[in-house]
Amino acid sequence: MTMHRKWLTILFFLGVLILPGCGASRDRMTAYKDAKDTFQMATLAGARQCAPCECAKAEAYLALAERETKRSLGSGADEASGRFKKAVAITKEKSLEAIKLCLAHAQLTAPAPSLPTPIDPLSQGR
């Protein structure tokens, strides 16, 4: 019975040491989440209508970043890391460009403020 516990303890500690190496790092997941949040802000700002090219490019690179996150476990992790960083950077860049274009579009298409109707000083006395 003691030998059985000893092996379970060893397997437990090996699992604790190996599992943190599996999966994406915290920095990588934070970068991915930031890029995804920036893209969601762009879509909420209406980027699909007012900046479709930037939105499509950001969406494609976000998908690539997600793929590289999943791929980073296998061989070629260094190459995947480079592609991941580039994909995250382009996703953020294009999402922010789309937001700027949407804001500029909204300012151009906003109706001009209406002027108050002037009051005729001669008609007030009657």
ABEGO torsion letter per residue (X at the ends): XAAAAAAAAAAAAAAAAAAAABEBBAAAAAAAAAAAAAAAAAAAAGAAAABAAAAAAAAAAAAAAAAAAAAAABBGAAAAAAAAAAAAAAAAAAAAAAAAAAAAAAAAABBBBBBBBBBBAAAAAX
